[in-house]
């Protein structure tokens, strides 16, 4: 009797596995949403910041940025005690939780070498992203380069820099001219 139960269990398990595979195949090959009727997504940049004076300052400069560009800035605020652990975990995991993050300059080579962050050269060179009259890379006291590419710009005279995550690249590559 025990042998019969085992065989029955194996047949049922195998049948469910086949059903699951066929269902997955059918559903993956169907268009679930008609793209012509879907609304255009709103341009949003997600910024991971830590609580404190940095977040207050960034919120103030976000207002004119939103007005000038039409891009909404969404802040994700993390407590100071877990901020750097969160940044490392999210970047190395390839998370799309945020687009821009402040991090210490000592961490940039580590994240750049693993391709967890993007070089900024392409974004700086885009003609419609910056005004050449108001933006000159030589105006910065320092920039952080890794293997010849710029990976970070300073936010002030301290060590944290702004960097881009991979999600922003995948969403904007098709829109960059």
Helices and strands as residue ranges (DSSP letters): H 2-28, G 35-37, E 44-50, H 53-69, E 72-78, H 83-92, E 100-104, G 105-107, H 108-113, E 117-118, H 121-125, G 137-139, E 143-146, E 149-154, E 160-165, H 166-172, G 173-175
